């Protein structure tokens, strides 16, 4: 299975996927920590996270998959949402919480 197939399977098999540096309990960069805080503040409980620091293939592969150069990257219902800055804006507007609520329906 290619790395792109692995990523596609992760994104397709999980409602909320966050590719990040570190883990939710021990984020390894401020942007990843921000992403986790936002998801928790929105009430997201079932988040599938992938620590990109554990695999250089995943770390580069996810950038290629979304054609997005930075990490973290958030996917909801198989769709790329964005990185930390986009998540912050969506959180402030209430849009992210609404999008996450649709995942539990």
N, C-alpha and C positions, 0 to 999 in steps of 0.2 A: 504494500500500500504506500503510495507516495505521501509526502508531507502535506500536500494540498488536499489529498483525500482524507487524511487524518483530521485536518482542520475542518473540512466540510462536514465530516461525521460528528465532530464535537459540536459544531454550530447547529447542525440539524437535529441532533439528539437531545439537546438541552434548551430549555426556554430562555434562560438568561445565562450568557457566557461572558466572562471578563478575562481577557488576556492581560496579564499584569506582571510587574516585577515584584516577586515575593509572593506572600500568601495574605489572605484577608487579615489574619491575626498579626502578621509580621511583614507588612509591605516594605519593599526595598527602595522606594522612591516616593517623593511627595505627591506626584501625580497619581500613582497607584493608590496611595493612602486616601487621597481626595475622592477617587472613584469609589472605593469601598465605603467611605463615609456617606457619600451621596446615595448609594444603593441601599444602605442600611436605613438612612433617614427616610427613604421612600417606602420602607417596609418590605423590601425584597428579602425573602428568606431562603429561597432555593436558588443559589447562585453557583454555577459551575465555573470554577476559576482554573486558569492554567498559568503556572509560573514560567514565564518565558526564559528566565535565567537558568532553568534546568536543562534547556535544549536549544542549542544555537540554530538547529533546523527549524524549530517552532518559532523562535525569535525572528528569524528572517522570513520564514514562510508566512507568518501572519501579516507581515508588512506587504508582502506580495499579494496575498489573498484578497485583502481589502484595497490594495493600492493606496495605503495610508502609511506614512513614514514613522509614526510614533506609537508608543505603547504607554498607557493602557488602551485597549480597544474593547468596546462593549457591543455585544450582539443580543438582540431580543427577537424571539420568534424567527430565528434564522436570518435576520436582517442586520446589517452593520448600522449602528447608531452613531458612533463617533468615539472620540477620545475624551480626555479629562475636561478640556475647555468646553466642548459641546455638551457634555454631561452637566457641567456647571450651569450653563445657560438654560438647558432644558429643565433642570431642577428648579432654578429660580422662577421660571415661567409656569411651573406645575405640569409641563408637558411630559416629563419623564415619569412622574408618578402615575399619570393617566396611562401611559404606554405600558408600564409595568403591571398595572391593575388588569390590563387586557390579557396578560399571560396567565392569570389565575382563573380566568373565566372558562 
